[in-house]
Amino acid sequence: MEDLTEIDGVPVTKIERTLLDLSGVSDPDSLEEAVDCALRRRLTTVSRLRLRLRSGSGRHGIKKLRSILAERDDKGRPSASAFETRLNRLLLRSGLPAMREYTIWDGGEFVARVDFCFPDSKLIIEADGYRWHSGRRAWQRDRERRNRLTELGWTVIQATWTDLMQRPAQTIERIRNLLQPRLPV
């Protein structure tokens, strides 16, 4: 009964049990998105999920859930969106593990927190969804931020949902090309 709770008088399983059950019937990508969504909405934590996994050993699909949790720190910082989760998965599967949610400073001054970054190459990848980057204010803020990063020597590329879903190979090729050492002309 430890897995049950009530919402508006209706008995339901707790989120940790629900994710454990999903691990047995979902593909790894869908499960990862569900875990990140639960973490993002603060319905659970990585620590609580790991604790629940201890009592669920032997269940079908538990290895998928353990693998997903192994990639997350105890602070449980998930990707900011399903788009970022999918982009991170594409980068990892392509052998391009980027730093996530990387903070850039100029001396002691905060400049930006970027979605993905290769600090040694000074390459930033932003997962740009129209939802968060539409409108005059957001557009202006994005331009100012990008100009500041460029002044500091960073290369910034935007990855869109279309890039991710329809042109993943070209997106990875673009990133690989930008990561190559630049030859003098």
BABAVEX-486691 format. One record per residue (C-alpha): x, y, z; residue number from 0. Coordinates in Angstrom, 1 decimal. Each point is the difference from the previous one (the first is absolute). Layout:
<rs>
{x: X; y: Y; z: Z; nr: NUM} $
...
</rs>
This chain:
<rs>
{x: 0.0; y: 0.0; z: 0.0; nr: 0} $
{x: 3.0; y: 2.3; z: 0.2; nr: 1} $
{x: -0.3; y: 0.6; z: -3.8; nr: 2} $
{x: -3.6; y: 1.4; z: 0.3; nr: 3} $
{x: -1.2; y: 3.5; z: 0.7; nr: 4} $
{x: -3.1; y: 2.0; z: -0.7; nr: 5} $
{x: -0.7; y: 2.9; z: -2.3; nr: 6} $
{x: -3.4; y: 1.6; z: 0.5; nr: 7} $
{x: -1.2; y: -3.1; z: 1.7; nr: 8} $
{x: 1.1; y: -2.3; z: -2.8; nr: 9} $
{x: 2.6; y: -2.7; z: 0.9; nr: 10} $
{x: 3.0; y: 0.2; z: -2.3; nr: 11} $
{x: 3.5; y: -1.4; z: -0.1; nr: 12} $
{x: 2.8; y: 2.4; z: 1.1; nr: 13} $
{x: 2.2; y: 1.4; z: -2.8; nr: 14} $
{x: 3.0; y: -2.2; z: 0.9; nr: 15} $
{x: -2.2; y: -3.2; z: -0.4; nr: 16} $
{x: -1.5; y: 1.4; z: -3.2; nr: 17} $
{x: 3.4; y: 0.5; z: -1.5; nr: 18} $
{x: 1.2; y: -3.4; z: 1.2; nr: 19} $
{x: -3.1; y: -1.5; z: -1.7; nr: 20} $
{x: 0.7; y: 2.0; z: -3.2; nr: 21} $
{x: 3.5; y: -1.3; z: -0.1; nr: 22} $
{x: -1.4; y: -3.5; z: -0.8; nr: 23} $
{x: -2.2; y: 1.1; z: -2.9; nr: 24} $
{x: 1.6; y: 3.2; z: -1.5; nr: 25} $
{x: 2.9; y: 0.4; z: -2.4; nr: 26} $
{x: 3.1; y: 1.6; z: 1.5; nr: 27} $
{x: -0.6; y: 3.4; z: -1.7; nr: 28} $
{x: -3.6; y: 0.3; z: 1.2; nr: 29} $
{x: 1.0; y: -1.1; z: 3.5; nr: 30} $
{x: 2.8; y: 2.6; z: 0.1; nr: 31} $
{x: -2.4; y: 2.8; z: -1.0; nr: 32} $
{x: -2.5; y: -1.1; z: 2.7; nr: 33} $
{x: 2.8; y: -0.1; z: 2.7; nr: 34} $
{x: 1.2; y: 3.5; z: -1.1; nr: 35} $
{x: -3.6; y: 1.3; z: 0.0; nr: 36} $
{x: -0.6; y: -1.3; z: 3.5; nr: 37} $
{x: 3.3; y: 1.5; z: 1.2; nr: 38} $
{x: -0.6; y: 3.3; z: -1.7; nr: 39} $
{x: -3.5; y: 0.3; z: 1.6; nr: 40} $
{x: 1.5; y: -0.9; z: 3.4; nr: 41} $
{x: -2.2; y: -3.0; z: 0.4; nr: 42} $
{x: 2.9; y: -2.1; z: 1.2; nr: 43} $
{x: 3.8; y: 0.1; z: 0.3; nr: 44} $
{x: 2.8; y: -2.2; z: -1.3; nr: 45} $
{x: 0.7; y: -1.1; z: 3.6; nr: 46} $
{x: -3.7; y: -1.1; z: 0.6; nr: 47} $
{x: 0.0; y: -1.9; z: -3.3; nr: 48} $
{x: 3.3; y: -1.8; z: 0.8; nr: 49} $
{x: -1.5; y: -0.9; z: 3.4; nr: 50} $
{x: -3.1; y: -1.4; z: -1.6; nr: 51} $
{x: 2.1; y: -2.0; z: -2.5; nr: 52} $
{x: 1.7; y: -1.9; z: 2.9; nr: 53} $
{x: -3.3; y: -1.7; z: 0.8; nr: 54} $
{x: -0.9; y: -0.6; z: -3.7; nr: 55} $
{x: 2.9; y: -2.2; z: -1.0; nr: 56} $
{x: -0.8; y: -2.8; z: -2.3; nr: 57} $
{x: -2.8; y: 1.9; z: -1.8; nr: 58} $
{x: -0.1; y: 0.1; z: -3.8; nr: 59} $
{x: 1.5; y: 3.3; z: -1.3; nr: 60} $
{x: 1.8; y: 1.0; z: 3.2; nr: 61} $
{x: 3.4; y: 0.2; z: -1.7; nr: 62} $
{x: -1.4; y: 2.7; z: -2.3; nr: 63} $
{x: -1.0; y: 2.1; z: 2.9; nr: 64} $
{x: 3.3; y: -0.6; z: 1.9; nr: 65} $
{x: 1.9; y: 1.1; z: -3.2; nr: 66} $
{x: -2.0; y: 3.2; z: -0.3; nr: 67} $
{x: 0.6; y: 0.8; z: 3.7; nr: 68} $
{x: 3.7; y: -0.7; z: -0.3; nr: 69} $
{x: 0.3; y: 2.9; z: -2.4; nr: 70} $
{x: -1.6; y: 2.4; z: 2.5; nr: 71} $
{x: 1.6; y: 1.5; z: 3.1; nr: 72} $
{x: -1.6; y: -0.1; z: 3.4; nr: 73} $
{x: -1.2; y: 3.6; z: -0.4; nr: 74} $
{x: -2.2; y: -1.4; z: -2.7; nr: 75} $
{x: 0.4; y: 2.8; z: -2.5; nr: 76} $
{x: -1.9; y: -1.3; z: -3.1; nr: 77} $
{x: 0.1; y: 1.6; z: -3.4; nr: 78} $
{x: -2.2; y: 3.1; z: -0.1; nr: 79} $
{x: -2.2; y: -1.6; z: -2.6; nr: 80} $
{x: -0.7; y: -3.2; z: -2.0; nr: 81} $
{x: 1.7; y: 1.7; z: -2.9; nr: 82} $
{x: 3.3; y: 0.4; z: 2.0; nr: 83} $
{x: -0.3; y: -3.7; z: 1.2; nr: 84} $
{x: -0.3; y: -1.1; z: -3.6; nr: 85} $
{x: 2.9; y: 2.2; z: -1.1; nr: 86} $
{x: 2.2; y: -1.2; z: 2.8; nr: 87} $
{x: -0.8; y: -3.6; z: -1.0; nr: 88} $
{x: 0.9; y: 0.7; z: -3.6; nr: 89} $
{x: 3.3; y: 1.6; z: 1.1; nr: 90} $
{x: 0.8; y: -3.0; z: 2.3; nr: 91} $
{x: -0.8; y: -2.6; z: -2.6; nr: 92} $
{x: 2.2; y: 1.9; z: -2.5; nr: 93} $
{x: 3.0; y: -0.1; z: 2.4; nr: 94} $
{x: -0.3; y: 3.7; z: 0.8; nr: 95} $
{x: -0.6; y: 0.3; z: 3.7; nr: 96} $
{x: -0.5; y: 3.7; z: 0.6; nr: 97} $
{x: 0.0; y: 1.9; z: 3.3; nr: 98} $
{x: -3.7; y: 0.7; z: 0.9; nr: 99} $
{x: -1.2; y: 3.2; z: 1.4; nr: 100} $
{x: 3.4; y: 1.6; z: 0.0; nr: 101} $
{x: 0.5; y: 3.4; z: 1.5; nr: 102} $
{x: 2.2; y: 2.5; z: -1.7; nr: 103} $
{x: 1.6; y: 2.9; z: 1.9; nr: 104} $
{x: 2.1; y: 2.9; z: -1.0; nr: 105} $
{x: 2.2; y: 0.6; z: 3.0; nr: 106} $
{x: -2.6; y: 0.1; z: 2.8; nr: 107} $
{x: -2.8; y: 1.1; z: -2.3; nr: 108} $
{x: -2.7; y: -2.5; z: -0.9; nr: 109} $
{x: -0.4; y: -0.2; z: -3.8; nr: 110} $
{x: -2.3; y: -3.0; z: -0.7; nr: 111} $
{x: -1.0; y: -3.4; z: 0.9; nr: 112} $
{x: 0.0; y: -2.1; z: -3.2; nr: 113} $
{x: -1.8; y: -3.2; z: -0.9; nr: 114} $
{x: 3.1; y: -2.0; z: -1.2; nr: 115} $
{x: 3.6; y: 1.0; z: -0.2; nr: 116} $
{x: 3.4; y: -1.3; z: -1.1; nr: 117} $
{x: 2.2; y: 2.4; z: 2.1; nr: 118} $
{x: 3.3; y: -1.0; z: -1.5; nr: 119} $
{x: -1.2; y: 0.8; z: -3.5; nr: 120} $
{x: -2.1; y: 3.0; z: 1.2; nr: 121} $
{x: -3.0; y: -1.5; z: -1.8; nr: 122} $
{x: -3.6; y: 0.5; z: 1.4; nr: 123} $
{x: -3.0; y: -1.8; z: -1.2; nr: 124} $
{x: -3.4; y: 1.5; z: 0.9; nr: 125} $
{x: -3.2; y: -2.0; z: -0.3; nr: 126} $
{x: -2.2; y: 2.7; z: -1.3; nr: 127} $
{x: -3.7; y: -0.6; z: 0.1; nr: 128} $
{x: -2.3; y: 2.6; z: -1.5; nr: 129} $
{x: -2.1; y: 0.0; z: 3.2; nr: 130} $
{x: 2.8; y: 1.6; z: 2.1; nr: 131} $
{x: 1.6; y: 2.1; z: -2.7; nr: 132} $
{x: -2.9; y: 1.7; z: -1.7; nr: 133} $
{x: -1.1; y: 3.6; z: 0.6; nr: 134} $
{x: 2.0; y: 3.2; z: -0.2; nr: 135} $
{x: 1.4; y: 0.0; z: 3.5; nr: 136} $
{x: 1.3; y: -3.6; z: -0.2; nr: 137} $
{x: 1.4; y: 0.6; z: -3.4; nr: 138} $
{x: 1.8; y: 3.2; z: 1.1; nr: 139} $
{x: 1.3; y: -1.7; z: 3.2; nr: 140} $
{x: 1.3; y: -3.0; z: -2.1; nr: 141} $
{x: 1.8; y: 2.3; z: -2.4; nr: 142} $
{x: 1.7; y: 1.9; z: 2.8; nr: 143} $
{x: 1.0; y: -3.2; z: 1.7; nr: 144} $
{x: 1.4; y: -1.5; z: -3.2; nr: 145} $
{x: 2.0; y: 3.1; z: -0.8; nr: 146} $
{x: 1.5; y: 0.0; z: 3.5; nr: 147} $
{x: 1.0; y: -3.7; z: -0.4; nr: 148} $
{x: 1.5; y: 0.7; z: -3.4; nr: 149} $
{x: 2.0; y: 2.9; z: 1.4; nr: 150} $
{x: 1.5; y: -2.5; z: 2.5; nr: 151} $
{x: 1.0; y: -2.3; z: -2.8; nr: 152} $
{x: -2.8; y: -2.5; z: 0.1; nr: 153} $
{x: -1.6; y: -1.6; z: -3.0; nr: 154} $
{x: -3.8; y: -0.4; z: 0.6; nr: 155} $
{x: -2.2; y: -2.2; z: -2.1; nr: 156} $
{x: -3.7; y: -0.6; z: 0.4; nr: 157} $
{x: -1.5; y: -3.4; z: -0.4; nr: 158} $
{x: -3.7; y: 0.0; z: -0.8; nr: 159} $
{x: -2.7; y: -2.7; z: 0.4; nr: 160} $
{x: 0.2; y: -0.4; z: -3.8; nr: 161} $
{x: 3.8; y: -0.5; z: 0.2; nr: 162} $
{x: -0.5; y: -2.6; z: 2.6; nr: 163} $
{x: -2.9; y: -1.9; z: -1.5; nr: 164} $
{x: 0.6; y: 0.4; z: -3.8; nr: 165} $
{x: 3.7; y: 0.7; z: -0.3; nr: 166} $
{x: 1.8; y: -1.8; z: 2.9; nr: 167} $
{x: 2.9; y: -1.2; z: -2.2; nr: 168} $
{x: 0.6; y: 3.5; z: -1.4; nr: 169} $
{x: -0.3; y: 1.6; z: 3.4; nr: 170} $
{x: 2.7; y: -2.4; z: 1.4; nr: 171} $
{x: 2.2; y: 0.6; z: -3.0; nr: 172} $
{x: -0.2; y: 3.8; z: 0.5; nr: 173} $
{x: 1.0; y: -0.5; z: 3.7; nr: 174} $
{x: 2.9; y: -2.3; z: -0.9; nr: 175} $
{x: 1.2; y: 2.5; z: -2.6; nr: 176} $
{x: 0.0; y: 2.8; z: 2.5; nr: 177} $
{x: 1.8; y: -2.1; z: 2.5; nr: 178} $
{x: 2.9; y: -0.7; z: -2.4; nr: 179} $
{x: 3.1; y: 2.0; z: 0.6; nr: 180} $
{x: -0.1; y: 3.1; z: -2.2; nr: 181} $
{x: 2.9; y: 0.1; z: -2.4; nr: 182} $
{x: 1.7; y: 3.3; z: -0.8; nr: 183} $
{x: -0.8; y: 1.4; z: -3.5; nr: 184} $
</rs>
